[in-house]
Amino acid sequence: MNYERKLEFSSAYFSGFTLSIDIRYFDNIDEIINHAKDNLVAVLQKYNFILLIEYLNGCNFHIHTHSLEEILLSNDTIYICDHCDDIMID
């Protein structure tokens, strides 16, 4: 079974930022989002994008296209969104 999942931000400022994770290390969607956000912050810090980091810290990131079970079973790209008011699936 393939445990690698592709995450991609869907955001006005961060769209296109992607990373791959091993889904076996995460117990819930919040852990996935926090891991992706930490990776993005690390890249922004590396290049000293202070204002973007401040903006990022104010974003409400969520995954509303997949439940945790769907993430575990699907090989689809998982989008992490911050620009909609859709109901989140947990």
Legacy VTK file of the C-alpha trace (Angstrom):
# vtk DataFile Version 3.0
C-alpha trace
ASCII
DATASET POLYDATA
POINTS 90 float
0.000 0.000 0.000
1.202 3.496 -0.841
1.297 5.710 2.264
2.629 8.842 0.582
0.147 11.657 0.056
0.614 14.902 -1.825
-0.569 18.040 -0.043
-1.041 21.331 -1.855
-2.039 24.708 -0.486
-5.007 26.408 -2.117
-4.615 29.989 -1.000
-4.360 33.517 -2.362
-0.740 33.815 -1.197
0.454 30.207 -0.846
-1.177 28.324 -3.746
1.070 25.826 -5.390
3.192 25.074 -2.321
3.271 21.282 -2.237
4.784 18.597 -0.101
4.509 14.862 0.308
3.850 13.159 3.621
3.784 9.619 4.924
0.203 9.419 6.155
1.048 6.740 8.753
2.523 9.375 11.074
-0.676 11.406 11.501
-3.702 10.701 13.683
-6.002 13.504 12.552
-6.486 16.241 9.981
-5.214 18.988 12.296
-1.860 17.203 12.588
-1.633 17.033 8.798
-2.441 20.725 8.425
0.008 21.739 11.165
2.773 19.659 9.595
2.176 21.261 6.184
2.008 24.723 7.742
5.277 24.104 9.651
6.963 23.120 6.382
5.732 26.268 4.689
6.885 28.432 7.612
10.341 26.822 7.456
10.676 27.763 3.777
9.462 31.303 4.423
11.868 31.666 7.363
14.772 30.395 5.282
14.270 33.273 2.860
13.233 35.815 5.509
9.663 36.414 4.310
8.571 37.968 7.596
5.346 39.574 6.340
4.224 36.363 4.660
4.859 34.442 7.893
2.732 36.950 9.792
-0.017 36.594 7.191
0.238 32.794 7.304
-0.129 32.786 11.086
-3.486 34.544 10.713
-4.869 32.062 8.184
-7.514 29.484 9.047
-6.304 26.485 7.051
-8.598 23.518 6.622
-9.250 20.475 4.485
-12.868 20.271 3.429
-12.582 17.918 0.465
-11.554 14.776 2.372
-12.179 13.184 5.736
-9.244 11.479 7.465
-10.528 8.123 6.237
-10.660 9.402 2.663
-7.107 10.714 2.970
-5.971 7.300 4.184
-7.656 5.487 1.299
-7.148 7.952 -1.558
-4.116 8.817 -3.644
-5.656 12.149 -4.667
-3.893 15.439 -4.013
-5.170 16.844 -0.716
-5.794 20.585 -0.849
-5.277 22.752 2.219
-7.511 25.773 1.865
-7.765 29.134 3.640
-10.102 31.140 1.437
-13.575 29.709 1.727
-16.338 29.275 4.232
-17.313 25.740 3.217
-18.168 23.241 5.917
-15.157 21.219 6.938
-15.223 17.430 7.142
-13.489 15.978 10.189
LINES 1 91
90 0 1 2 3 4 5 6 7 8 9 10 11 12 13 14 15 16 17 18 19 20 21 22 23 24 25 26 27 28 29 30 31 32 33 34 35 36 37 38 39 40 41 42 43 44 45 46 47 48 49 50 51 52 53 54 55 56 57 58 59 60 61 62 63 64 65 66 67 68 69 70 71 72 73 74 75 76 77 78 79 80 81 82 83 84 85 86 87 88 89
